[in-house]
Amino acid sequence: MRSNRTRYRPPYHPAHRVVFGLGVIGIGTLALLDNLHVFGMPLLRTFWPLALVLFGLSRIVWPRHAGNWLFGIALVIVGAVMTAQNLDLVSIRLRDWWPVFIILGGLSILARGLFPRYRGAGACADTPSTLEHGDRIAIDASFSAIRQQNDSRAFKGGRIDVTFGGVELDLRQAAIDGPEAVLEISARFSGVELRVPRDWQVVVDIAPTLGGVEDRTVPPMNPTQRLVLRGDAMFGGVEVKN
């Protein structure tokens, strides 16, 4: 029997591919010049952090969700500092400054909380919510946002894996096949919003690490179907509501 499982991947902004391609070309060029001994200093070992700066700038110019520009700023700063250190312009011990990344992660979560409906230029605001019918979901979102509806009458669960992004999943038109369905969630520096039918009982078994999980559903009087949420939320949040 052919599985109805759908691997969902969001559209990618063309400019991101251009930036990534330029970064690869730059690294290759530096490696070639090193092999040919054109300059008296190791170019690749010295200037490779500039690839982080380039990638960070792309996050700032083409943000995909609220707080995404904070991640871009962090990449630009790290890349610039590492390059300056390779050139002996500064002397910084990164192990003393790692809490800055925790602070930036918190600011990113705060920005997503203050602007939950924010969509940057080129983000998924231009992409309508996708309707799926498969009995299992498999959502993989990295540096992007996904909006999806599922109306399967034999829903069995699935998995949501999101890093520096956001997922909105609407299950209000779905029905569980059997007494229970299990949905695995892994959210890192991200937000996940679930909407479930009013007659579903929600059981949350998600371990938050500097993140949060909020169940805002109204417990049904006589639950016949149960959705179990398992996984982890690191520097992120999971919200469930009817």
Secondary structure, DSSP 8 states (H G I E B T S, - for coil): -----EEE-----HHHHHHHHHHHHHHHHHHHHHHTT-SSS-HHHHHTTHHHHHHHHHHHHS--STTHHHHHHHHHHHHHHHHHHHTTS----GGGTTHHHHHHHHHHHHHHHH-TT---TTSGGGS--EEE--SEEEEEEESSEEEEEE--TTB-EEEEEEESSEEEEE-TT--BSSSEEEEEEEEES-EEEEE--TTEEEEEEEEEES-EEEE-----SS--EEEEEEEEEES-EEEEE-
